[in-house]
Amino acid sequence: MASTPVTALPDLWDRLTGTQPDPRLWVVLATLAAAFAVILPHPVWRVSRNAITIAHEGGHGLVALLTGRRLTGIRLHSDTSGLTVSRGKPHGVGMILTAAAGYTAPPLLGLGGAALLAAGRVTLLLWLATALLIAMLVMIRNAYGALTVIVTGGAFLLVSWLAGPQVQAAFAYTVVWFLLIGGVRPAFELQAKRRRGGAGDSDADQLSRLTHVPAGLWLFLFHAVSLCALIGGGRWLLQV
């Protein structure tokens, strides 16, 4: 009985680092359709966009930590907006990278996920996502944000532990397609808001004040990153 934990650790490691066979093309296309189904209809997008907000604010928080800033809290709101607060110099490279990380985080996470799936690392992707959500939960500072992250993390945890390989693959592909495609839409939404004179304190406007580069050029960067990630990630997922 005492040897069970010892033998379980290698099995756990093998499960984490092992590869899974690629799903059939029809499964990949079906997950692509599922992602479109929760992104394109506006009423559904108002709910599913919460997941993009998690990635957006998580991107701010992660880069803040990586650049030596002190992350003090993250808030997620029911209107799918969010706020990440960090302490440090109010200017400089660290602040610029932190501000730029929001809109670029979802598509870049999708691109990284597509690379893992192309390598057959379905389980690793699910576990990494779960670990990131747990780490983010520690920094959440409001009830709605905590609920959103718990529900999202719970879905990843249940699928990674209880579902079979085919269900895991379908779930993982849907999530990655969602990040890749859903990461494109917010930049267009921000562009529309700015055209109407709104979103004066957006990430692009903050970056403009920090760098003296026009907000429109930062918006162009958000578009370029999201579209390039979609093209590159899509090629990996479709194996073309």
C-alpha positions in Angstrom: 0.0 0.0 0.0 2.8 2.4 0.8 4.2 2.1 -2.7 1.0 3.4 -4.4 1.9 7.1 -4.2 5.3 6.4 -5.6 4.1 4.4 -8.5 1.3 6.9 -9.1 3.7 9.8 -9.6 5.3 8.4 -12.8 1.9 7.5 -14.1 0.7 11.1 -13.5 3.8 12.5 -15.2 3.3 10.2 -18.2 -0.3 11.3 -18.5 0.7 14.9 -18.3 3.6 14.8 -20.8 2.3 12.1 -23.1 0.8 12.7 -26.5 -2.6 12.0 -27.7 -3.6 11.1 -31.3 -4.9 13.9 -33.5 -8.7 14.0 -33.8 -10.3 13.5 -37.2 -10.7 16.5 -39.5 -14.5 16.5 -39.0 -14.0 16.9 -35.2 -11.7 19.8 -35.8 -14.2 21.4 -38.1 -17.0 20.7 -35.7 -15.2 22.5 -32.9 -14.5 25.4 -35.2 -18.2 25.6 -35.9 -18.9 25.4 -32.1 -16.5 28.3 -31.5 -18.3 30.5 -34.1 -21.6 29.6 -32.6 -20.6 31.2 -29.2 -18.8 34.2 -30.8 -20.9 35.5 -33.7 -24.5 35.7 -32.1 -24.4 38.9 -30.0 -26.6 37.5 -27.2 -24.4 34.5 -26.8 -21.2 36.6 -27.1 -22.3 38.8 -24.2 -21.9 35.7 -22.0 -19.0 33.9 -23.7 -17.0 37.1 -23.8 -16.4 36.7 -20.1 -13.8 34.0 -21.0 -12.0 36.5 -23.2 -12.0 39.0 -20.4 -10.4 36.4 -18.1 -7.6 35.9 -20.7 -7.4 39.7 -21.2 -7.0 40.6 -17.6 -4.8 37.5 -16.9 -2.5 38.8 -19.7 -2.2 42.2 -17.9 -1.5 40.5 -14.6 1.0 38.0 -15.9 3.1 40.5 -17.8 2.9 42.9 -14.8 4.5 40.2 -12.7 7.1 39.2 -15.3 8.2 42.9 -15.6 8.7 43.3 -11.9 5.5 45.1 -11.1 3.5 44.3 -8.0 0.1 42.8 -8.9 -2.5 43.9 -6.3 -5.7 42.6 -7.7 -7.9 41.7 -10.7 -11.6 42.5 -11.0 -14.0 41.0 -13.6 -17.4 42.6 -14.1 -20.7 41.3 -15.4 -20.6 43.7 -18.4 -17.5 41.7 -19.5 -15.2 44.6 -18.6 -12.3 44.1 -16.2 -9.6 45.9 -14.2 -6.1 44.8 -13.3 -4.2 46.9 -10.8 -0.5 46.7 -10.3 2.0 48.9 -8.6 5.3 50.2 -9.9 6.6 53.0 -12.0 3.7 54.7 -13.9 5.9 54.8 -17.0 8.6 52.8 -18.7 8.9 49.5 -20.5 7.2 47.4 -17.8 4.1 49.6 -17.8 4.0 49.7 -21.6 4.2 45.9 -21.9 1.6 45.4 -19.2 -0.8 47.7 -20.9 -0.2 46.1 -24.3 -0.7 42.6 -22.9 -4.5 42.7 -22.6 -5.8 42.6 -26.1 -2.9 40.5 -27.3 -3.2 37.8 -24.6 -6.3 35.9 -25.8 -5.0 35.4 -29.4 -1.5 34.6 -28.2 -2.8 32.1 -25.7 -4.8 30.6 -28.5 -1.7 30.4 -30.7 0.2 28.7 -27.9 -2.7 26.3 -27.4 -2.7 25.5 -31.1 1.0 24.7 -31.0 0.4 22.3 -28.1 -2.5 20.6 -29.9 -0.5 20.3 -33.1 2.1 18.4 -31.0 -0.6 16.2 -29.5 -0.4 17.6 -26.0 -4.1 17.8 -25.2 -3.8 16.9 -21.5 -0.9 19.2 -20.9 -2.9 22.1 -22.4 -5.9 21.4 -20.1 -3.7 21.1 -17.0 -1.8 24.3 -17.8 -5.0 26.2 -18.4 -6.3 24.9 -15.0 -3.1 25.9 -13.2 -3.3 29.4 -14.7 -6.9 29.8 -13.7 -6.1 28.7 -10.1 -3.3 31.2 -9.9 -5.5 33.9 -11.3 -8.2 33.1 -8.7 -5.8 34.1 -5.9 -5.7 37.7 -7.3 -9.4 38.1 -8.0 -10.9 40.9 -5.8 -14.7 40.7 -6.4 -17.4 38.0 -6.1 -18.4 38.0 -9.8 -14.9 37.6 -10.9 -14.3 34.8 -8.5 -17.4 33.0 -9.7 -16.4 33.4 -13.3 -13.0 32.0 -12.8 -14.2 29.1 -10.6 -16.8 28.1 -13.1 -14.3 28.2 -16.0 -11.6 26.4 -14.0 -14.1 23.8 -12.8 -14.9 23.0 -16.4 -11.3 22.5 -17.3 -10.7 20.4 -14.2 -13.7 18.1 -14.8 -12.8 17.5 -18.4 -9.2 16.9 -17.7 -9.9 14.4 -14.9 -13.2 12.7 -15.8 -13.6 12.9 -19.6 -12.2 10.4 -22.1 -9.5 11.3 -24.7 -12.0 12.1 -27.5 -14.0 14.5 -25.3 -10.8 16.1 -24.0 -9.6 16.7 -27.5 -13.0 18.2 -28.6 -13.1 20.4 -25.6 -9.5 21.6 -26.0 -9.9 22.3 -29.8 -13.1 24.3 -29.1 -11.3 26.4 -26.4 -8.4 27.1 -28.7 -10.6 28.0 -31.6 -12.6 30.3 -29.3 -9.4 32.1 -28.1 -8.2 32.5 -31.7 -11.4 33.8 -33.1 -12.8 35.4 -30.0 -9.4 37.3 -29.7 -10.1 39.0 -33.0 -13.5 40.5 -32.1 -12.6 42.8 -29.1 -10.2 44.9 -31.2 -13.0 45.6 -33.7 -15.3 46.4 -30.9 -12.8 48.8 -29.4 -12.3 50.4 -32.8 -16.1 50.9 -33.2 -16.3 52.5 -29.7 -13.5 54.9 -30.4 -15.1 55.8 -33.7 -18.2 56.8 -31.7 -16.1 58.9 -29.3 -16.1 56.3 -26.5 -13.5 54.2 -24.7 -11.3 57.2 -24.0 -9.4 55.3 -21.3 -8.9 52.1 -23.3 -5.7 50.2 -23.4 -4.8 51.8 -26.8 -5.4 55.3 -25.3 -3.3 54.5 -22.2 -0.5 53.2 -24.4 -0.7 56.4 -26.5 -0.2 58.5 -23.4 2.7 56.3 -22.3 4.5 56.2 -25.6 3.3 59.3 -27.5 2.4 56.9 -30.3 -1.1 57.4 -31.7 -3.8 55.1 -30.3 -4.7 54.1 -33.8 -1.3 52.5 -34.3 -1.7 50.5 -31.1 -5.1 49.4 -32.3 -3.5 48.3 -35.5 -1.0 46.3 -33.5 -3.9 44.6 -31.6 -5.5 43.8 -35.0 -2.2 42.5 -36.5 -1.5 40.2 -33.5 -4.9 38.7 -33.3 -5.3 38.1 -37.1 -1.7 36.7 -37.4 -2.4 34.4 -34.4 -5.7 33.2 -36.0 -4.0 32.4 -39.3 -1.0 30.7 -37.7 -3.0 28.9 -35.1 -5.7 27.9 -37.6 -3.0 26.3 -39.9 -1.7 24.3 -36.9 -5.2 23.1 -35.9 -6.1 22.2 -39.5 -2.7 20.6 -40.1 -2.3 22.5 -43.4 
